[in-house]
Amino acid sequence: MPFFALLVGAAMVVAIVDIILRDQSQVKHLPKTMWLILVILMPLLGSILWFALGREWPERQAAPRTPPFAPWASAPPAPPTVRREQRSTEQQLADLEREIEEDRLRAELARRREQQGEPGRD
């Protein structure tokens, strides 16, 4: 019988702590204070009711099922992700400016080649 009393006392303490720490939006059917009074006045029934009806449990996502006879038949591993080099905005802008300058120089060289190749132009 003392084991049962300890079990009821532990359930009551856990229920009270859970009620106090739980946000009001996660409490169903009664306000938190009414749940506290219910658990304190009727420890066994109040604790059972709190955990069965009073609190909102988080939704669990179903785990993917694999056949029991083929534990290796799981989803294929995800492809390795390619990690791009992290560059700051300043580095990106500097690269763009270099590319623009290279394009400008190529255009200038092409223009000079055209001028040199044409007879009569100096």
Number of C-alpha atoms within 10 A of each C-alpha: 6 7 8 9 11 11 13 17 15 15 19 23 16 13 24 22 12 15 23 14 9 14 12 13 10 13 18 14 11 14 13 21 11 11 24 23 13 17 23 17 11 13 21 19 14 22 26 17 16 25 15 11 14 20 23 15 11 7 6 6 6 6 6 7 9 12 9 8 7 8 9 10 11 11 8 7 6 6 6 6 6 6 6 6 6 8 8 9 9 9 11 12 11 12 12 12 12 12 12 12 12 12 12 12 12 12 12 12 12 12 11 11 11 11 13 12 9 9 7 7 8 6
